Amino acid sequence: MDWLAAILTQILHLALVLAAAPLVVGGIRWLKARMQGRIGASPLQPLRDFLKLLRKRPLLAENASWISQAAPHAGATLALAALVLVPSFARGMALAPLADLVVIAGLLAAGRVALALAGMDVGTAFGGLGASREMSFAALAEPALLLVALVLAMLAGSTGLETVGALFQEGSLGLRVSLGLALVALLAVAVAENARIPVDNPATHLELTMVHEAMILEASGRHLALWEAASALRLTLWLALVAAIFFPFGTAPAGFALLGWVVGVAAWVAKMALLCLALAAFESAIAKMRVFRVPEFLGAALLLGLLAALLLFLSTRLA
């Protein structure tokens, strides 16, 4: 019966994250509007926009190749595949053996390549500009993420999310300076990966500062719906990843346990809501930085990850 519980947990997890993705984007927009003294659109507005765009036929440029048609499907599929691997309300999912931080980083990198190829396919200036900026930022963000994975591997002996989350939930790792540095580095990478303030502003289309939006300016109809869905899935993924690694409290153990699942879902929703509130407050209190300062921002995240790994290595050697 263990395999049946694992499959059921995986299905419920998929339904939960799919329902949460548009609410995460819409909830953050609504919270930011309320913090700025505006009424704001309904948290369900991203879902309405997605359904509206799905009914529209995409328009392609005359010189667009098959990349412009395949890239939106690849980007959304890769984002969904990565999100499916991140634990939410319970452990013991059917795909738990694949829930590795390095695997998730690889899926996100592949999705980034699909987005960059779509931006460069038509040959517009904005698309190429956004793609070049995206890949240059990734050259610093990906090593920082791998250093965080290294820190977790040194502590837990594995980069598997369920193993790391279980150790955090048990409290056996305790409070460490290296974990705090790794958390800050991971949050900085998450902000950059999702094109959020201060790295990018998803609510504007300023030509000289666009990164993510510049690569999807040529998308329309169903293709634009898929890119927006991929963006919502990635944002949900990063928030769920932070919750699964550093705040796994309330997560139900593996196996069928109805009461544990109810508590796990409630705890996961509460953690996601608090993270959305923190992100909205952070973006409302800070201004977007200049594009040329983004490498410094990501360089600081890379340095924090390296410092966390060095401190942990020295402390374990001296112990």
N, C-alpha and C positions, 0 to 999 in steps of 0.2 A: 504493500500500500504506500510505501514511501515514494515510489515513482508517480503515483496518482496525486499525492499531495504536492510534489514538486511541479507537476504540470499545471495543477490548479493554481498554485501560487504564482507561477509564471503568467498565466492568463489574467489573473486578477491584477498583477503588477502592470501588465501591458494596458489593461483597461484604465487603471488608475492614472498612469502617466499620460496617456492620450487625452484623458479628460482634464488633467491638470495643465497641460502645455498652453492652451489658449487662455486659461484663467490666470496663469502666471504673467503672461505678457499684458493682458488687459488689466489685471490687478495692480501691477506696477505703474502702468499709465494712470489709472484712477487714483492711486495713492499719491503720485507726484502732483496730479492736478489739485487734489485736496490740500496738499501741503503748500501749494502756490496760490491758494485762495480761489481756485476755479472749481466748477462742478465736475467736469470731466465726463468722458464717455463711459458707458457701461463696461464692466469687466468682461462682458460677453461680446463686445464689439469685434475683437480679432476673429472670433469664430464666425460671426456674421460676414465679415469681409472675406474670410476664406471660402465660405460656401458660395458667396456671390462670384468670386473670381473663378471658382471651379466650373461655373456654368458658361464661362466666356472662352471663346476660341483664341489661342495665342496668335499673335502676329509676329512674323519673323522677317528680319532684313533680307534683302535679295542675296547678299553674299554670305548669309549664315549657313554653317555646315551642320552636320548631324550632331555636333557637340552641343549646340544651343538647344537641341531637342532632348538629348540624353542627359545632360548635366543636371537639370532640375530634378529628374527622377533619381539620379544617383545621389545627389546631395541630400534629398529628403530620406532616401532609404538608408544611407550611411548614418545620418543623425539618429534615425529611429533605431537602427541596430545597436548603436552605442548606448542609447538611453535604456534599451531593454536589458542591458547587462548591469546597470547600476541598481543595487538593491534599494528598495523603498520601505515597505511596511513589514517585511518578513524575510528571513533567510531560507536557504534550501530551495531556490528556484531551479528549474530544469536546466537553465543555462548558467548556473552558478560557477561551474568549472571554467567558463570563458570570461567571467567577470574579473578581468585583470586590468589594472590601471594602464599598463603598457599597451594592451590590446585596444582599450578605449582611446588612448592617444593616437594609435595608428588609424583607427576609424575616423577620428576627427581630422587628422591630417589628410586622409584621402578625400573627405568632404571638402576641405579647404582647396585642394587641388582642382576638384570639379568646379567649384565656384570661380576660381581664378581662370580656368580655361574658358568658362562661359563668358567671363568679362572680356577676355581677349579675342574671342572667336570672331566677332563682327568687325573688330579693328577700330572701334571708336577711341578717342583720346581719353575719355573718362573711364572707360572700361579698363584700358591698359594701365592708367594711373592707379586705379583702385587695386588692380591685381598685383602690381609691383609693390604697393604699400603693404598689402595683405601678406605677401610672401616674405617681405623684409621684416615685418613684425613677427612673423612665425619663426624666423631664424633665431629669435631670442626667447619667444614664448615656449616653444617646444623643449629646448634644453632645460628651462626652468621647471617645466612639468616633469621631465625625466629625473631631475634632481630631487623633486618632492617624492617621486616613486622610489628613488634610491634610499631616501631617509626612512620611508615606511618599510622598505625591504630590510634595512638594517635593524629596525626595531621588531618587526613582526616575523621576519624570516620569509616573507612572501609579499608580492604586490597584489595578491587577490583581495578584492574589496570585502568579501565576507570574512576572511581571516583577520584583516586589519580592523574591521568594524567590531568583530567579536572581542578582540583584545581591548579595544577602547571601551566597549560596554562593560567588560569585566573590571576595568580599572587597573589592570596589571601593569600597564605602561606608565601610569602616573602622569604628573605634570612635568614637562621638560621644556627647556628653552628652545631646543631644536624643533620641537613640534610647533611651538608658537611661530617661529620663523618660517617653517614649512607652510603653516596655515596662511600667513600673510602673503607668501610667494604664490600660493595656489589661488588666493583671492585676486591678486593682481593679474595673474594669467587668465582667470575667468573673465575679468572685466575686459581685457584686451580681446579674448577669443569671441566674445559676444558683441563687440563693437559698441560698448557702453561708455558713458561719460566716466572719466575724462579722456579716454582714448578716442572715441568717436561719439557722435550724437545721432541716434537712430531716428530722431524726430525731425531732422532737417535735411535739406539737400543743398548744402553750401558746396559749390563746385570745387573750391580749393582745399577743402578739408574732408571730403567724402572718402570713405574707405569701403565699407560694405555696400552702401547704397549705390556707389559708382559702378559696381560690377553687375547689378541687376537692373540698371536703367533701361536696358533693351528688353527686359522680360515683361510679359503681359499675360492676362488670362490665366489659364491653368498653370503655366510655367511660373508666373509670379506667385500664385497660390502655393506651389510647392516650395519655392524659395522662402516664403514667409513661414510656412510650416516648418521647414528645416531650421530657421532662425529660432522659432518658438521652442522646438525640441531641444536645440543646443542650450538655450538659456535654462530650460527645465533640467537638462542633464547636469549642468555645472552646479546649480543649486542643490540638486539631489546628491551629487558627488560630494560636495562639502558636508552635507548632512550625514551621508553614509559613512564617511571617514572620521570626521571630527566630532559629530554629534549623533552617534548611533543609538542614543538612549530611547527606549520604548520599542525597539525593533523586536518583532516576534521571532522566536527560535524556529529552526527547521521542523517540518512536520505539520500535520493538521491540528490546529488549535483555534477554534472559532473565537473565543474570548481574546486570545493573544492577537489574532488578526485584527479584531475590532480596535483593540488598544493600539496596535501598530499603525493602523490607518489613521487614527486620531492623532497619534504622536507625529506621524510623517506630515500630515496636513498642517499641524501647528508649527512644525519646524520650517516647512516651506513658506508659510505665511509670515513668520518672523524674518526669514531671510529676504523675502520680497519687501517687507517693510524696511529692513536695514538698507537694501539696495536703493529703494526709492528715496529714503532720507539722505543717503550718501550722494545720489545724483542731484538732489535738490539743493544740497549745501555746497557743491563744488562746481567750478566752471570747467569747460572743456579746455584742455591744454593744446598748445600748438603742435602741429603734426611732427615737427622736427624734435620735439621733446619726448615723443612716445618711446623712441629707443632708450632714452634715459630711464623712463618709467619701467620698461621691461628689463632693462639692464639691472635696475635695483632689485627686481624680482629674482633675476638669475643669481645675483650676488647673495641674496637672502637664502636661496636654496642651497647654494654652495657653502655658505657659512653654516647652515643647519647640518649639512652632511659632515663638514669638518669637525664641528663641535661634538656631534654624536660619535664620530670615529675616534676622536681623542678621548672622550669620556669613557668609551668602552675599552680602549686600550689601557687607560690608566686605572680602570677599576680592577 
